[in-house]
């Protein structure tokens, strides 16, 4: 995973679709997609946290729409939908290099005291 952009409202990253991340059909595994998106929502929340706070994912929903093949690169665009004091909600779109939508992930991050 390569972080491309990190702001309090948006996180963008790329991921090379390697064989160890794929199903037997050489398609990016759903679990890899979910983990990729979850990481970006966590990063977006982390850069917004006040000192003495931490975060954890408390909810995540994934809609699988298309496929990404081994050897390709996908881009994740993660945007804040809600940035509150106790929760933050993020939506991540996973896209192929051709701009085809692979998945949409919406997650809720809880903001906790350390």
C-alpha positions, 0 to 999 in steps of 0.5 A: 500500500502506498499513501498518496494523499492524507488530509483530515477529510480525505485519504488516497492510496494505491495497492498492487494486486499481488497473488497473495491478495487474490482468490484462486481466480486471480481476483483481489479477495474481498477481505483484502479490499475490506482491510485496505479500506479499513486502513484508510478510514483509520488513517483519516481518523488518526490524523484528526485525533486530539492528543490522548485519543485513539480510534477503533472501527466499530462498524463496516459495510462493503458493497462489492461491485467489480473485480480487480485482477492480479498484476493490476493496481487499485486506487482507494479514495476515502472521504469523511462523511461525518467528523464528530467528537466521538465518531467519524464516518468514512466512505472509501471507493476502490477503483481500477486503473481504468476507473472501474468501481470495484467496491464501496466501503462505509465505516464508522470509527469510534474516538476513544480516550487512551 
